[in-house]
Structure formats: C-alpha cells, structure tokens
Amino acid sequence: MLGTKDMKKNAILRKKAEDVIEILKGLYPQAFCSLAYEKDYELLLATRLSAQCTDARVNLITPELFSRYPTLQDIASAELSELEAIVRPCGFFHTKARDIIACAGEILSRFEGRVPSTMDELLSLPGVGRKTANLILGDIYRVPAIVTDTHCIRISNRLGLCASKDPYKVELALREIVEPEDQSDLCHRFVLFGRDICRARSPLCEGCPLSALCEFAQIS
C-alpha cells in the first residue's frame, strides 16, 4: 500500500501525464503503428523484424515476405535459407528468420492459426518479448498496453514520468499514471514525437510544445 508521500507523487505524475497526453493528441490526432500489416500475425512477425532495425526498413521488406509466403502455413514450411535472404537487410537475419518460422508453426499448432490474446501466451512464442506482446495486445486486441520501445523510454525519462531505463520498470511506472484507455495510443504518439522533436541526439527543446512539462528541457 502506498504511503501519503507516494500517493501525492503519483497524483502529480498522473496530472503531468494527462497534460502530456492532451498536447500530444493535438500534435498527432491519429495514433497509429508505423509498421505496415494487414493480418494480425503480420504485425507480430514485422515487430520481430523491427528489433535493432527501423520500421521504415521493415516496411520495405515485409511486402516481399508476405507476398512470397501469403499464409502462416507457407511461412511455417519455408526454407530457412530462402527466408533469411529476404529478411537479411533487417539485420540479425539468422535469428529473426528462425524465430519467424518457429513462431508461425506454433501459432498454427498451439493456437489454431490465431495470434494469442494474453501476455503469457504471447511470451511463450519464439522471439516474442514484452514489447512485442504489448504491441499486439494494444493494436490487435485493443486492451491497455504500454510498449516500452526506445522512444517511450527516452521521452518518459526526459519528462520525469519515470526514472529508469529498464523497459519493464518503465512499463510498470507508466501503467500507474496513464489511464488505461490512453496507454497504447500514447506509446504510438511517443514514437512520432521522438522522431520529429524529442530525438535521441540533438532534441529540439527550443520551441518544443512539451518543454514546460519536461525536466530535461529545464536543465538543457
């Protein structure tokens, strides 16, 4: 149970989070995932490819991947070397190709061809971590989810919404202060904001619409 001091701190952080969300909604009315997909499993596999790779590059690769292998059955039975050749530009292609084939096979054998809808089930799939699982839960199943990618972690820390670089700790911290209905969309807006303004290097603090709320901007 939280003490009085912690309750007051959480109340302050919740108010800041609300203000951040309203400003970002004005900047980015449409919150969306930048990975292109049509089927639920395509988002799952595209997210696996996006590890240590930009979404823009993944979007250049997935049209060939999903046209060459148009069904889960096709992916599960793909020749590893052939699939590796397609996903090679995404980096770490040996591991990613192996995980994609194994993941497709398990979705077919264990979940009747449907991407599972719970955190535990998603985490049981090859190559799926909490970031990927939360993206699926938020975007496919529309349940509250915090996707702690590099943008989310960086911006949350700069704003003072959390004080950790550990993805799981950031996820837990944001769950405490962000309303469930805003969680998934906020993470998408963080990505857009992080690319446009709050960059990892040389952030555009001068004139930033969040500067009045941002601890990083106050000291930089």
Backbone torsions as a table, in degrees:
resi	resn	phi	psi	omega
1	MET	NA	134.7	-178.2
2	LEU	-73.9	141.4	174.2
3	GLY	-78.9	176.3	-177.5
4	THR	-61.2	-41.5	-179.3
5	LYS	-62.7	-44.7	-180.0
6	ASP	-67.5	-35.9	178.7
7	MET	-64.7	-40.7	178.9
8	LYS	-66.4	-40.6	178.8
9	LYS	-63.0	-43.8	179.3
10	ASN	-63.9	-37.1	178.9
11	ALA	-64.1	-40.9	177.8
12	ILE	-64.4	-43.3	-179.8
13	LEU	-67.4	-36.9	177.7
14	ARG	-63.0	-41.1	178.5
15	LYS	-65.0	-42.1	177.8
16	LYS	-62.4	-43.8	179.3
17	ALA	-60.1	-41.3	178.3
18	GLU	-61.4	-43.0	180.0
19	ASP	-65.6	-42.0	177.6
20	VAL	-60.3	-45.6	-178.3
21	ILE	-61.5	-44.1	-178.8
22	GLU	-63.6	-39.8	179.1
23	ILE	-67.1	-43.6	-179.3
24	LEU	-68.0	-32.6	175.4
25	LYS	-62.3	-38.2	177.4
26	GLY	-66.9	-37.6	179.5
27	LEU	-73.6	-40.1	-175.0
28	TYR	-130.8	80.1	-177.7
29	PRO	-59.0	-34.1	180.0
30	GLN	-100.7	109.4	177.3
31	ALA	-92.7	121.0	-176.3
32	PHE	-148.1	157.4	175.5
33	CYS	-78.9	134.3	-177.4
34	SER	-82.0	-5.9	174.5
35	LEU	-81.4	131.3	-178.9
36	ALA	-84.3	133.9	178.8
37	TYR	-161.5	159.4	175.2
38	GLU	-120.3	-32.7	-177.9
39	LYS	-112.8	155.8	-176.6
40	ASP	-58.9	-42.7	-178.4
41	TYR	-69.3	-25.1	177.5
42	GLU	-64.9	-38.6	176.2
43	LEU	-65.3	-42.1	179.1
44	LEU	-59.1	-48.2	-177.1
45	LEU	-72.7	-35.7	176.6
46	ALA	-64.0	-37.3	178.4
47	THR	-66.1	-36.5	175.4
48	ARG	-62.3	-39.5	178.9
49	LEU	-68.0	-26.0	-174.0
50	SER	-77.1	-8.3	178.1
51	ALA	-62.2	124.9	-178.5
52	GLN	57.1	32.4	-180.0
53	CYS	-152.0	150.2	-179.7
54	THR	-77.5	150.9	176.4
55	ASP	-61.5	-35.5	-179.6
56	ALA	-60.9	-42.0	178.8
57	ARG	-68.5	-41.3	178.0
58	VAL	-58.2	-41.0	-179.0
59	ASN	-66.8	-17.6	174.5
60	LEU	-81.8	-23.4	-175.2
61	ILE	-92.8	-39.5	-171.7
62	THR	-64.4	-30.8	176.9
63	PRO	-58.9	-42.5	177.1
64	GLU	-68.0	-42.3	-179.0
65	LEU	-58.6	-49.4	-173.5
66	PHE	-82.5	-16.0	172.4
67	SER	-82.8	-34.8	177.4
68	ARG	-70.5	-36.4	-179.6
69	TYR	-126.6	82.9	-170.3
70	PRO	-76.3	-8.3	179.4
71	THR	-131.9	164.1	175.1
72	LEU	-60.5	-37.2	178.9
73	GLN	-61.7	-40.5	178.8
74	ASP	-64.2	-40.9	-179.9
75	ILE	-67.9	-43.5	-177.7
76	ALA	-63.1	-29.3	-177.9
77	SER	-101.7	9.8	-178.2
78	ALA	-66.4	149.6	171.9
79	GLU	-73.1	128.6	-176.1
80	LEU	-55.6	-45.7	-176.5
81	SER	-63.6	-36.0	179.7
82	GLU	-70.6	-40.5	178.7
83	LEU	-69.3	-36.8	176.6
84	GLU	-58.6	-39.9	-178.5
85	ALA	-63.3	-34.7	-179.9
86	ILE	-72.7	-44.1	-173.3
87	VAL	-91.1	0.3	-177.8
88	ARG	-49.8	-43.0	-178.6
89	PRO	-61.8	-15.3	179.9
90	CYS	-82.2	-7.0	-178.5
91	GLY	81.0	156.8	179.6
92	PHE	48.8	40.4	-168.7
93	PHE	-68.4	-28.2	178.1
94	HIS	-61.6	-51.7	-177.8
95	THR	-67.7	-43.1	-177.2
96	LYS	-65.3	-43.3	179.5
97	ALA	-64.2	-42.4	178.4
98	ARG	-60.8	-46.0	-179.5
99	ASP	-64.3	-38.8	-178.6
100	ILE	-63.4	-45.9	178.9
101	ILE	-63.7	-45.5	-179.2
102	ALA	-65.5	-40.2	-179.2
103	CYS	-63.8	-45.2	178.2
104	ALA	-60.0	-41.5	179.3
105	GLY	-62.9	-41.0	-178.3
106	GLU	-73.2	-34.3	176.1
107	ILE	-62.2	-38.7	178.5
108	LEU	-70.3	-46.2	-172.9
109	SER	-79.9	-32.1	-174.2
110	ARG	-105.1	-25.0	-172.8
111	PHE	-127.3	22.1	174.2
112	GLU	55.2	34.0	175.7
113	GLY	81.3	7.6	-179.1
114	ARG	-113.4	130.3	176.7
115	VAL	-59.7	127.1	-175.9
116	PRO	-63.2	159.8	-170.7
117	SER	-114.9	12.2	177.2
118	THR	-123.7	154.7	-179.9
119	MET	-58.8	-48.6	-176.6
120	ASP	-61.5	-42.6	179.9
121	GLU	-66.4	-41.9	179.0
122	LEU	-63.1	-42.5	-179.0
123	LEU	-67.2	-17.6	178.9
124	SER	-79.7	-9.1	-179.8
125	LEU	-83.6	146.5	-179.4
126	PRO	-59.2	129.4	175.2
127	GLY	78.6	4.9	-177.4
128	VAL	-101.0	120.4	174.8
129	GLY	-109.7	-173.0	-175.0
130	ARG	-64.9	-36.0	179.8
131	LYS	-60.9	-48.7	178.5
132	THR	-63.8	-44.5	-179.1
133	ALA	-60.5	-43.4	179.7
134	ASN	-66.1	-35.4	177.3
135	LEU	-62.9	-43.7	178.8
136	ILE	-64.4	-44.5	-179.0
137	LEU	-62.7	-41.0	-178.3
138	GLY	-75.1	-45.4	-172.8
139	ASP	-87.1	-35.2	-179.1
140	ILE	-89.8	-44.1	-174.1
141	TYR	-104.4	-3.2	174.1
142	ARG	53.5	44.4	173.2
143	VAL	-110.2	158.1	-179.1
144	PRO	-55.9	132.4	-177.3
145	ALA	-159.3	138.5	177.2
146	ILE	-111.1	115.0	179.0
147	VAL	-95.6	103.5	-174.8
148	THR	-91.0	74.8	172.6
149	ASP	-85.2	-174.4	-175.4
150	THR	-64.0	-35.9	179.2
151	HIS	-65.0	-47.7	-179.4
152	CYS	-59.1	-46.5	-178.4
153	ILE	-64.3	-47.1	-177.9
154	ARG	-63.0	-50.0	-174.7
155	ILE	-69.5	-40.6	179.2
156	SER	-60.6	-40.1	178.5
157	ASN	-70.2	-42.3	179.6
158	ARG	-63.2	-38.3	179.7
159	LEU	-73.1	-20.2	-176.4
160	GLY	87.4	18.3	176.9
161	LEU	-77.6	-19.9	176.0
162	CYS	-153.4	172.5	-178.9
163	ALA	-140.5	57.3	179.2
164	SER	-156.3	148.0	174.5
165	LYS	-100.7	-1.1	179.0
166	ASP	-77.9	121.3	-175.0
167	PRO	-54.2	-41.5	-177.4
168	TYR	-68.9	-39.7	178.4
169	LYS	-66.3	-37.2	176.4
170	VAL	-64.7	-42.9	177.9
171	GLU	-57.5	-47.6	-179.2
172	LEU	-64.9	-40.2	-179.4
173	ALA	-63.3	-43.8	-178.5
174	LEU	-71.2	-32.6	176.5
175	ARG	-60.4	-31.5	-177.9
176	GLU	-71.9	-27.8	-169.6
177	ILE	-119.2	-9.5	180.0
178	VAL	-108.2	129.9	179.9
179	GLU	-59.9	141.3	-176.1
180	PRO	-51.4	-41.1	-176.1
181	GLU	-70.3	-14.5	-179.2
182	ASP	-101.0	-9.2	-168.3
183	GLN	-63.3	-54.0	-176.1
184	SER	-63.9	-46.0	-178.9
185	ASP	-65.4	-35.3	178.4
186	LEU	-60.1	-42.1	-179.2
187	CYS	-64.1	-38.6	176.0
188	HIS	-65.1	-39.8	179.3
189	ARG	-68.6	-34.1	174.6
190	PHE	-59.4	-40.5	179.0
191	VAL	-61.6	-47.9	-179.4
192	LEU	-63.9	-43.6	179.3
193	PHE	-65.9	-38.8	180.0
194	GLY	-66.9	-34.2	177.8
195	ARG	-74.3	-37.8	-174.5
196	ASP	-83.8	-42.4	-167.6
197	ILE	-128.4	-56.9	-173.6
198	CYS	-88.8	65.0	-176.3
199	ARG	-72.4	157.3	178.2
200	ALA	-61.2	-42.9	176.7
201	ARG	-113.3	138.9	178.4
202	SER	53.3	57.9	176.3
203	PRO	-63.8	148.3	-177.5
204	LEU	-89.4	69.8	-175.5
205	CYS	-67.4	-36.5	179.9
206	GLU	-69.2	119.1	-178.2
207	GLY	85.4	1.1	179.2
208	CYS	-65.8	132.8	-178.6
209	PRO	-67.7	-12.8	178.2
210	LEU	-104.1	5.5	-172.5
211	SER	-60.1	-34.2	-179.1
212	ALA	-69.1	-19.8	-179.5
213	LEU	-102.3	-2.1	-166.9
214	CYS	-104.6	122.5	178.0
215	GLU	-65.2	-38.2	-179.1
216	PHE	-64.0	-41.9	-178.8
217	ALA	-66.6	-31.6	-177.5
218	GLN	-69.6	-26.3	-176.5
219	ILE	-107.0	-4.7	-177.5
220	SER	-97.0	NA	NA
